Amino acid sequence: MLKDSPSRRVIGKFGGVSELSRALGHKNPTTVRGWYERGFIPARQQQTVLIIGKEMGVDISPADFFDLPRSESSQKIKNARPVQRSGIS
């Protein structure tokens, strides 16, 4: 198991596996637990987690999904907004 990872930090911001699972509308926490154990949240799920977090008032940014060196470029990523795509669900 990973000691620290982007998924663990993101899931922790929501209060844990069960809390993020409920926020995403999952009937059980198996999927989110897998993210926690593998150390990453799949790219196809990251935008949804980001949007749900923003709606819930969770302090979360795109940079939270990655292990990035602290630099000017990572600050730009932290302040980035998700791309809104029309017609994609």
Buried (B, 14 or more C-beta within 10 A) or exposed (E): EEEEBBBBEBBBBBEEBBBBBBBBEBEEBEBBBEBBEEBBBEEEBBBBBBEBBBEBEBEBBBBBBEEBEEEEEBEEBBEEEEEEEEEEE
